[in-house]
Amino acid sequence: FLVYPNPVSKSFAIKINDESEGNAVVTIFNSAGTKVMEFHVDLNDELLKEIPVNNLNEGIYVVQVLLNHKDLYYTKIMVIK
């Protein structure tokens, strides 16, 4: 599970290397724990998704990825303008 670049000013990419197929739910939370963005993507052998952050304020955000309703991954990103 890789998120880059970090810190981010315009958009960041999520790359997930996972052998399984299925789907993923990507959720972004602000520092207060409020969900600010969520989307669903279908997986093949590798997921690469670019996420725009132009609608987010500066700060620290938590990126959560739930794969196939069972594997949960977290990381933090810093948004700068």
N, C-alpha and C positions, 0 to 999 in steps of 0.2 A: 504494500500500500504506500504510494508515493504521492505527495502533493508538492507542486512547484509552479512558479517561484514562490518563495516565502522569505521576506514579506512580499505582498502583492499590491499593485496599484490599479490595474485594469481588469485582469482575469488571471485565473490559475487553472492548472490542469490536474486532474486526478487520474492516476494510473494504478490499476489493480491487476496484479498477476495472480490468477487463480485458475486452477485446472477445470473447475466446474463450470457448467453452463446454467443459465437461469436468469435471475434478475437481481437488481440492486436498488436500494432506496438510499439516496444521498440526502442528508439533512444537515443544515447549517444553523448553529445556535449562536446568539450573541453572548457577551460576557455575563449577562443577567440570566441566561438559561432560556431565553425566549427563542422559539423557532422563527428564523427569518427567511428561510428558503428550503424547499424540498422538491425533489424530482425523482422519477423512476426511470431506470434504464435497463435494457436487455443486455445480457452478457453473452459474449462468445468466449474464446480462450483468454482474451485480454480486454480490459475496459480502459478506454482513454476518453475522458470527457473534459471539455473546457468550460469553466464557470465564470461568467462575468460578475464583477463586484462593484460596478459603477453605482449601484443603488444602495450599497452598504456604507455606513459611516466608518471612520477610522476606528480601529480597535482590534481586540483579540476575539477570534471566533473559533468555535469548535466544529470540526467537520466529522460527521458520523456516517459511516457506510455500513448498511445491513445487507449482507449477501444471502440470497435464498432463504430469508426469514430465519437464519440461524447463526451466521458468523457476523460478529459486530466488531468494527474497527473505528478508532478515534484518532484524530490528530488536531493540532491547533494551527491556525494561520493568523498572520497579522496583516490587516488592511491599512495601507498608508495612501495618502492622496498627494 
